[in-house]
Amino acid sequence: MTASPDAATHRLLERAEAVLSGGGGLLDALAWSRSLEDAFLSGGGESDPRPRYDVDREALEARLGRLDAFEAELEGDDALVRLLRSRVASQRAGARMMLALGTRAFYEVSVEVYGGARTTWFDADSTNLDFAEHLLQRIGATEVASRGDEDEQLDADGLASYVTDKLSRRRVRPKLDVIVDDQLGAKAIAGKTRLRIRSDARFDAEEARSLYLHEVETHVFTAQNGAAQPHLGFLDTGGPMTTRTQEGLAVFAELYAQALTIGRLRRLVERVRLVAMAEDGASFVELFRYLRERGVDERAAYLDVMRVCRGGVCGGGAPFTKDASYLAGLVEVYDFLRLAVSHEGALVAETLVSGRLSLDEMEALVELRHDGLLAPPRYIPSWLRRWDDLLAHFAFTSFLGEIDLTHVAKRHAWLEALPPRSRPALIKRGERSG
């Protein structure tokens, strides 16, 4: 149940809705056309792409003016005002990035918002790149898990059917249009009410499950939960400053469901490396060659490099750093949930999926939930529906985190004597040992 706001709060919420609604659009603005991909690959990958960005600069300047004026109206430090200030800051950052598309200034705002490869989110000296390299040492740089037989893969229509079937089994399900798109640059993109799938894309079974958890059960659910809020409908879009939490939450959903495959994790790691290399001056062509030399298919290599170069400078030195934030977001969300599950039952975890939000806004949002202005989420992801499992998981892993592995390493010192890459090949799907 939600409470009815008093007159002053009602006026403030009406003003917020007018200013903050429809304030996204960054990812659409920096998207590349399919023709760029076709031209690059048909040309042998020899020249950096030259994307063109078309934005309404006058409208963006006007939006910045409205945001500044609204921020000046925000007085006090109660939970709602703190939340609204955060929303204004995020939308302002998004507008600034759109105004700077294709320039080094875009990169500079991107680092402010998402961090870069060498940003230290975790502690005083551990960077996103440090974490990525640590993971790569553990999982191996070249060992590739079996992706199953070709006849087990889904085409675009097959993935559309898979997603539709998954949603149909839910008692409470969001409205989602699943569209096969001939012109889509990425393999799949989820908005608030649409999932677009590239027409020539193919997905193995694990990739399909991972995509459903990431794009639908996280991004679609949080957007529609925000839109369904009776008083805080602007939570349907968070702006770029919510991205680290939203992507971290989506990767957590994959990890917790055991859908985060080694191949998928390695791609997340390599994207952090690509950001670091681009920050150091590597061009689009150089990044593309780096992936191709490591055996990545040319189309997959193009798509990963495109993610890093879109919006920035293809010649190097000024990338889009969003992909450096996924692993940082995962750690932050995981650590938050480790603490949160022991407080107030499921309320804090429910608040986390009540809209597109950042962890920095959680204190204010939990207060608003207690005050009755924030409603419970309408669409609950599968990881949260199994509350007892979640509680048991974090009860166990919270103790494991306190164990000093030095003693364990001494007990099993023989492991260090094993030659590198001595593990047996993974059993392919459908095979049995013995």
Secondary structure, DSSP 8 states (H G I E B T S, - for coil): ------HHHHHHHHHHHHHHTT---HHHHT---HHHHHHHHHTTT-S---------HHHHHHHHHHHHHHHHH--S-SHHHHHHHHHHHHHHHHHHHHHTTTSHHHHHHHHHHH--TT---SSSS--HHHHHHHHHHHH-SS-------GGG-B-HHHHHHHHHHHHHT-SS----EEEEETT-SSSEEE-SSEEEEETT--B-HHHHHHHIIIIIIIIIHHHHHHHT-SS-GGGG---GGGHHHHHHHHHHHHHHTT---HHHHHHHHHHHHHHHHHHTT--HHHHHHHHHHTT--HHHHHHHHHHHHTTSBTTTTB---GGGSHHHHHHHHHHHHHHHTTSTTTHHHHHHTSSS--GGGHHHHHHHHHHTSS---SS--HHHH-HHHHHHHHHHHHHHTTS-HHHHHHHTGGGGGS-TT-S-----TT----
